[in-house]
Amino acid sequence: MSPVDRQFEEGELWFGDCLTRLAALGPRFDLAYLDPPFNAGGTRRARVGTGERVSGTPAYVDAFGGLDAFLEFLEPRLALCRAALTPEGSLWLHLDHRAVHDSKLLCDRVFGRAAYRSEVIWVPGNGGRRRSGPSVTHQTILVYARGSDMLYNADDPALREPYAELSRAMHFRNADEQGRKYRERVIGGKAYRYYEDKGRRLGSVWSDCPAMRANTPLTQETTGYPTQKPLSLLRRIVAAASRPGGQVLDPMCGSGTTLMAARELGRRFVGIDRSETAFGIASRRLAGEPQLPVEHPALCTDEPAD
C-alpha cells in the first residue's frame, strides 16, 4: 500500500512523482528548490538499523541509461516547476559536474536564456582527492527567474558575511553615536555608509555550509538518508528567495530538509517524493517523530560513487 499524503500546520507532504502531482498546481510558490538525482549511476540507500540489523534501505535509483535520458526525465519537471512559480518566483536547481552544464542549456530552453540569474558554487567540504587531475569538490545550484523581477532578499542576515580582518582594520575607523564602526564612500556624488557589524553581501561561492559528513559524530539533524543536505544551506536559500508567509516547493524533497527550513523561517511548504523511504523519513522528521536508528553516518554524504 502506497503512503498517504500528510498535512502539517505549516504545509503538506505528498507521495508520488512530481510530474503528475505538480500538474494541478497554479503559480503560487516564491521558491522551487529542485535537488534531483545526479545521474551518477547505481542505487542510493538509506542507512538505518542497529547492530546486526543494519540495512541499506533503497532510497532512489540514480541511473537513467545515459545523459540524454536524464535530461528527458528532467525537462518536463522543470517546465512544471516554472509554471508553479509566482511572477517573482525562482527555481534553484542543485546538481554536480556530471550533468550541470547540459542542464544549464536545458534550463535556458525551458525558462529562456534571459531568465538565468546566477549560480551558487556550494563547497560541501567532503569528498576524495585524486591524482589524475583537479578534484571536483563543489556542487552547483543554478538560479532561474520566472519573470523579469526576481524576489531576492539581499539584505537578509543569512546572506551576509563578516568583512575581512584587514578590511575592518583599514577602513572601519569611524564610529557613530551608538559606537557602531562604519566606513563611508562617495560614489557618483552620493555618500554611502557601510557598518562593520552588518557585514558584506555574500558572493556566489558558499563554503560555510558543510555537508552531512561521514567523519563527524551523529547529530540530531542526521536521518541516514543518502545525499542529505544540511539545514544551514537550505535556510539560506529559503531566506534568500521567499517571503515570510510565502510558499516553498521541493518536488523531490528527499529527507525533507527544505521543508524543515521553510517551517523554521515561517514559510508554508509543499514537498513531493516518489520514494517510500524518503517519504517516511521526511514525514517522521516533520512530525517530530523519532527516526529509525542510524548505525553509521557514512552514507549521509553528497558524494555518489564515480
Secondary structure as UniProt FT lines:
FT   STRAND          6..8
FT   TURN            9..10
FT   STRAND          11..15
FT   HELIX           18..21
FT   HELIX           22..24
FT   STRAND          29..34
FT   STRAND          43..48
FT   HELIX           51..53
FT   STRAND          55..61
FT   HELIX           67..83
FT   STRAND          85..95
FT   TURN            97..99
FT   HELIX           100..111
FT   HELIX           113..115
FT   STRAND          116..122
FT   STRAND          139..145
FT   TURN            154..155
FT   HELIX           157..159
FT   STRAND          160..161
FT   HELIX           165..171
FT   STRAND          174..175
FT   TURN            177..178
FT   STRAND          181..187
FT   TURN            188..189
FT   STRAND          190..195
FT   HELIX           196..198
FT   STRAND          200..201
FT   STRAND          205..206
FT   TURN            214..215
FT   TURN            220..221
FT   TURN            226..227
FT   HELIX           231..241
FT   TURN            244..245
FT   STRAND          247..250
FT   TURN            251..252
FT   TURN            254..255
FT   HELIX           257..264
FT   TURN            265..266
FT   STRAND          268..273
FT   HELIX           276..287
FT   HELIX           297..299
//
